[in-house]
Amino acid sequence: MPHIEQIPLSEADGLLKNQFDAAIARAGRVWNIVHVMSLNATVMEASMGLYRALMFAPSPLSRVQREMLAVVSSKVNNCFY
């Protein structure tokens, strides 16, 4: 498996620390899919904004349908998270 450098939670400051704190508040931890973006906190912030818009903004799809699409997409792409 490839190794991607990541900034440890204990070393985060500024925007990155804010993003880590938000992830912990939201999910109780920082999931790998989020942590892998730690070298670029601006990208992490934008990615989480896109996620919130896709999953929580008004949509003709229900929340359950959106989650189902995410699960199916992950399975098709052999993602294990």
Order of alpha helices (4+ residues) and beta strands (2+ residues): alpha-alpha-alpha-alpha
